[in-house]
Amino acid sequence: MSIKTYNAIGLMSGSSLDGLDIAYCKFHLENENISAWELLKAETIPFSEMWQSRLAHLPTQGALIYAKTHAYFGHYMGELVIDFMSRNNVIPDFIASHGHTIFHHPDKRMTAQIGDGGALAAVTGLTVISDFRTQDIAIGGEGTPLAPVADKYLFEGYDFYLNIGGIANVSCNVNGKMIAFDIGGANQVFNGLAVLMNQEYDDDGKIAANGEVVNTLLQEVNSIDYFSQNYPKSLDNQWVVQNLLKKYREFPESVENRMRTAVEQLAEQTVSSVLHIVENEGLTNKKYRMLATGGGVFNSFLMQRMEELFKEKVDLEIVIPEKKIIGFKEAILMALLGVLRMENIPNCLASVTGARRDTIGGAIYAPVP
């Protein structure tokens, strides 16, 4: 029996721009299966205003600015990781970094996450694994979501998995086959509306709770082609900004009513997505369980609306795990993807992305001597 142990740091920079998620994890591997794992240390390091602005505006900048930011962000993440390791007295076997997505256009066979892995390796003196999506896209896949890999290996026992980050996505385990897709814009939209009231985010959903659904706006958003497309499918951050956030920000209604409508739209689409999977995959359970993670889970009004809408359609229990799993599941995922890459085990699933086959994603940068 082959038994290995890895200590790994996973890095995630999400579309909500709240900061760099760092998760230090231990994984026990037996014959290509994760037999046990533990989240040992985790922290979100907020981005400075300069970095928030630079990441937000980079999609519209020129090629030179993009290339420089790619390199600088790699160095910056390296400095944050060194500080994290020093304060927590940890040294991992490797770092697995998602980077920050700037472009995602699988229909054009490309995706781009900045944060130079070579720079990250040079600054930290550690092996770095990055660039997890490109090979899948090169053979016809969406390159995302990656979360079902964690659902498969680390969070067994649920029928569905919901992640509510800047973009919300849903996964499902269909008799051992993982399927998943992006549902729609989530915290990107909510945060973008909260700014209009001089708030960083809608704390506990209080803004939305004080509003009313604007049916014309709800129907307008729901009529966007993406929501009627079959899976596999995925969303680009800029698509969310241009097609969802822009529509919500420009609609002539109070911020409270627009926020309430955005919450209702995501709740409706989440329920619709789950029901679509049930019908499409021929699922016949009398009751389902769904694990919910991501920052959006802390929006209690959103979760309340989802539970109410699910009750009308299907017997489904939403399970919310401990706080550190909610907040750091994606960074944990990155560490796991790194373990699988080191072991040459597929870490991007064709059943999820629509690619021609499973792939082993991730470029490995050896430490600088």
C-alpha positions in Angstrom: 0.0 0.0 0.0 1.3 3.4 -1.0 0.9 6.0 1.7 2.0 9.6 1.4 1.5 12.8 3.4 1.5 16.4 1.9 1.5 19.7 3.7 0.4 22.3 1.2 -0.6 25.9 1.0 -3.5 26.8 -1.3 -4.0 30.3 -2.6 -7.3 31.8 -4.0 -8.0 35.3 -5.2 -11.7 35.5 -6.0 -13.8 37.9 -8.1 -15.2 39.6 -5.1 -11.7 41.2 -4.6 -11.8 40.9 -0.8 -8.3 39.6 -0.5 -6.0 36.6 -0.8 -7.3 33.4 0.8 -4.5 31.3 2.2 -5.1 27.7 3.5 -2.4 25.5 5.0 -3.6 21.9 4.8 -2.4 18.4 5.5 -3.5 15.5 3.2 -3.0 11.8 3.7 -3.0 9.9 0.4 -3.4 6.1 0.1 -3.4 4.5 -3.3 -4.5 7.6 -5.1 -7.3 8.4 -2.6 -7.4 11.0 0.1 -7.8 9.0 3.3 -7.7 12.0 5.6 -7.2 15.7 5.5 -7.1 18.7 7.8 -7.2 22.5 7.5 -4.5 23.5 9.9 -4.3 27.3 9.4 -6.2 29.7 7.2 -6.4 33.5 6.8 -7.8 36.0 4.3 -5.3 38.9 3.8 -7.2 41.9 2.5 -6.0 43.6 -0.7 -4.8 47.2 -0.5 -7.0 49.8 -2.3 -4.3 50.0 -5.0 -4.5 46.2 -5.7 -8.3 46.2 -5.6 -8.4 49.0 -8.2 -5.7 47.4 -10.3 -7.3 44.0 -10.4 -10.8 45.5 -11.1 -9.5 47.6 -14.0 -7.0 45.2 -15.6 -9.4 43.7 -18.2 -9.5 47.1 -19.9 -5.8 47.8 -19.8 -3.1 47.3 -22.5 -0.9 44.3 -23.0 2.2 45.8 -21.2 0.2 46.7 -18.1 -1.3 43.2 -18.1 2.1 41.5 -18.4 3.6 43.7 -15.7 0.7 43.1 -13.3 1.0 39.3 -13.9 4.6 39.5 -12.7 4.0 42.0 -9.9 1.0 40.0 -8.5 3.1 36.9 -8.4 5.7 38.7 -6.3 3.0 40.3 -4.1 1.4 36.9 -3.3 4.9 35.6 -2.5 5.4 38.3 0.1 2.0 37.6 1.6 2.8 33.9 1.8 6.2 34.5 3.4 4.5 36.7 6.1 1.8 34.0 6.7 4.4 31.2 7.0 6.5 33.3 9.4 3.6 34.3 11.7 2.3 30.7 11.8 5.7 28.9 11.8 4.8 26.6 8.9 6.8 25.4 5.8 4.7 23.6 3.2 5.9 21.0 0.7 4.5 23.3 -2.1 2.2 26.2 -2.9 -0.8 25.7 -5.2 -2.1 29.0 -6.6 -5.2 29.8 -8.5 -4.1 33.3 -9.2 -6.7 36.0 -10.1 -9.0 35.4 -13.2 -8.9 38.4 -15.6 -10.3 36.7 -18.7 -12.3 33.5 -19.1 -13.5 32.7 -22.7 -13.6 29.0 -23.2 -15.5 29.6 -26.5 -12.3 31.3 -27.7 -10.1 28.5 -26.2 -8.5 30.8 -23.6 -8.5 31.7 -20.0 -6.1 33.9 -18.1 -5.3 34.0 -14.4 -2.6 36.4 -13.3 0.0 35.8 -10.6 3.2 34.5 -12.1 4.0 31.1 -10.6 7.7 31.6 -11.4 7.8 34.8 -9.4 5.9 33.2 -6.6 8.5 30.4 -6.5 11.4 32.8 -6.6 10.1 34.9 -3.7 9.1 32.0 -1.4 11.9 29.5 -2.3 9.2 26.8 -2.6 7.8 24.6 -5.4 4.7 26.3 -6.9 1.9 24.8 -9.0 -0.3 27.2 -10.9 -2.3 27.5 -14.2 -4.8 24.7 -13.5 -7.4 25.5 -16.2 -5.7 26.0 -19.6 -5.2 22.3 -20.6 -8.8 21.5 -20.1 -9.9 24.4 -22.2 -7.4 23.4 -24.9 -9.2 20.1 -25.4 -12.7 21.6 -25.6 -13.6 22.1 -21.9 -15.0 25.0 -19.9 -12.0 24.9 -17.6 -14.4 25.4 -14.7 -15.8 24.9 -12.2 -12.9 23.2 -10.4 -14.8 22.9 -7.1 -16.3 19.4 -7.9 -12.8 17.9 -7.3 -13.0 19.0 -3.7 -16.6 17.8 -3.5 -15.5 14.4 -4.8 -12.4 13.8 -2.6 -13.0 15.9 0.5 -16.8 16.4 1.1 -18.5 13.1 0.4 -22.0 12.4 1.6 -24.0 15.2 -0.2 -26.1 15.1 -3.3 -25.5 18.8 -4.3 -22.8 21.3 -3.5 -23.4 25.1 -3.7 -20.6 27.6 -3.7 -21.6 31.3 -3.5 -18.6 33.5 -4.2 -18.3 36.3 -6.7 -20.0 33.8 -9.0 -22.3 31.0 -7.7 -21.9 27.5 -9.0 -23.5 24.1 -8.2 -22.1 20.6 -8.3 -23.8 17.2 -8.2 -22.5 13.7 -7.6 -24.5 11.5 -10.0 -23.6 7.9 -9.1 -19.9 8.8 -8.9 -19.9 11.1 -11.9 -19.4 14.8 -11.0 -21.3 17.5 -13.0 -21.2 21.2 -12.3 -21.8 24.6 -13.8 -21.9 28.3 -12.9 -25.4 29.5 -11.9 -24.9 33.2 -12.1 -23.5 36.4 -10.6 -23.5 36.5 -6.8 -21.3 38.5 -4.5 -19.9 40.5 -7.5 -23.5 41.8 -8.0 -24.4 42.2 -4.4 -21.1 44.1 -3.5 -21.4 46.2 -6.6 -24.9 47.4 -5.4 -23.8 47.8 -1.8 -21.2 50.3 -2.9 -24.0 52.6 -4.0 -24.9 52.9 -0.3 -21.3 53.3 0.7 -21.0 49.8 2.0 -18.5 47.1 1.0 -21.2 44.4 1.1 -24.8 43.7 2.1 -24.2 42.7 5.7 -26.5 39.7 6.5 -28.7 40.7 3.6 -30.1 43.7 5.4 -30.3 46.0 2.4 -32.1 43.3 0.4 -34.5 42.6 3.3 -35.7 46.2 3.2 -36.5 46.1 -0.5 -39.2 44.6 -2.7 -38.8 42.5 -5.9 -39.0 44.6 -9.1 -40.7 42.1 -11.4 -39.8 43.9 -14.6 -36.1 43.9 -13.7 -36.3 40.2 -12.5 -37.9 39.1 -15.8 -35.3 41.1 -17.8 -32.4 39.5 -16.1 -33.9 36.0 -16.2 -34.5 36.4 -19.9 -30.7 36.5 -20.6 -29.7 33.6 -22.8 -27.2 32.1 -20.4 -29.8 31.1 -17.9 -31.7 28.9 -20.3 -28.5 27.2 -21.7 -27.8 23.5 -20.8 -24.7 22.6 -18.9 -21.7 22.4 -19.1 -21.4 26.1 -19.1 -19.4 28.8 -17.2 -19.2 32.5 -16.7 -16.5 35.2 -17.1 -16.1 37.9 -14.4 -16.4 40.6 -17.0 -19.6 39.0 -18.4 -21.1 39.3 -14.9 -20.1 43.0 -14.7 -21.4 43.9 -18.2 -24.5 41.8 -18.4 -25.7 41.6 -14.7 -24.2 44.3 -12.5 -24.5 47.0 -15.2 -28.2 46.2 -15.6 -28.8 46.3 -11.9 -26.8 49.5 -11.3 -28.6 51.4 -14.1 -32.2 50.3 -13.5 -34.2 53.3 -12.1 -35.2 51.9 -8.7 -34.0 52.2 -5.1 -30.9 50.3 -4.2 -32.9 48.2 -1.7 -35.3 47.1 -4.4 -32.5 46.3 -6.8 -30.7 44.3 -4.2 -33.8 42.5 -3.2 -34.4 41.6 -6.9 -30.8 40.4 -7.3 -31.2 38.1 -4.3 -34.4 36.7 -5.7 -32.9 36.2 -9.1 -30.0 34.2 -7.7 -32.3 32.2 -5.4 -34.6 31.4 -8.2 -31.8 30.3 -10.5 -30.2 28.1 -7.8 -33.5 26.2 -7.3 -34.0 26.0 -11.1 -30.4 24.7 -11.6 -30.9 22.0 -9.0 -34.3 20.9 -10.5 -32.7 20.9 -14.0 -30.0 18.5 -12.8 -32.6 16.3 -11.1 -34.6 16.1 -14.3 -31.7 15.9 -16.7 -29.9 13.2 -14.8 -33.0 11.2 -13.9 -32.5 11.5 -10.1 -35.2 9.9 -8.0 -34.3 10.6 -4.4 -37.2 11.5 -2.1 -34.9 13.8 -0.2 -31.6 15.6 -1.1 -28.8 17.3 0.9 -26.8 20.2 -0.3 -23.6 21.6 1.2 -23.4 25.4 0.9 -20.1 27.3 1.1 -18.6 30.6 0.0 -19.0 34.1 1.4 -22.6 34.4 0.2 -23.6 31.8 2.8 -23.2 34.6 5.4 -26.0 36.5 3.7 -28.8 35.0 5.8 -31.6 36.7 3.8 -30.3 35.1 0.6 -30.1 31.7 2.3 -33.6 32.2 3.8 -35.1 32.9 0.3 -33.4 29.8 -1.1 -34.8 27.6 1.6 -38.3 29.0 1.1 -38.1 28.5 -2.7 -36.7 24.9 -2.3 -39.6 24.0 0.0 -42.1 24.8 -2.7 -40.4 22.5 -5.2 -38.4 19.7 -3.7 -37.4 18.2 -0.3 -33.9 19.5 0.0 -31.9 20.3 3.2 -29.2 23.0 2.9 -26.3 22.1 5.2 -24.0 24.9 6.2 -20.6 23.7 7.6 -18.3 25.4 10.1 -17.1 28.9 9.4 -13.6 28.1 8.2 -14.9 25.6 5.6 -17.4 28.2 4.3 -14.7 30.8 3.9 -11.7 28.7 2.7 -13.1 25.9 0.7 -11.7 27.3 -2.6 -8.2 27.7 -1.1 -8.4 24.2 0.3 -9.4 23.1 -3.2 -6.3 24.7 -4.6 -4.1 22.8 -2.2 -5.9 19.5 -3.2 -5.4 20.2 -6.9 -1.7 20.6 -6.2 -1.6 17.3 -4.4 -3.3 15.6 -7.3 -0.9 17.3 -9.8 2.1 16.1 -7.8 0.7 12.6 -8.0 -0.3 12.8 -11.7 -3.9 12.2 -10.8 -6.6 14.0 -13.0 -7.7 17.2 -11.3 -10.0 18.6 -13.9 -13.0 16.5 -14.7 -14.4 16.1 -18.2 -17.8 15.2 -16.8 -17.9 18.7 -15.4 -16.2 20.8 -18.1 -17.3 19.0 -21.2 -13.6 18.4 -22.3 -12.7 15.3 -24.4 -11.1 13.7 -21.4 -10.0 14.3 -17.8 -6.8 16.3 -17.5 -3.9 16.8 -15.0 -3.7 20.6 -14.8 -1.0 22.7 -13.3 2.4 24.1 -14.3 5.1 23.2 -11.8 7.8 25.8 -10.9 10.7 24.3 -9.0 12.2 26.5 -6.2 15.2 28.7 -7.2 18.4 27.2 -5.7 
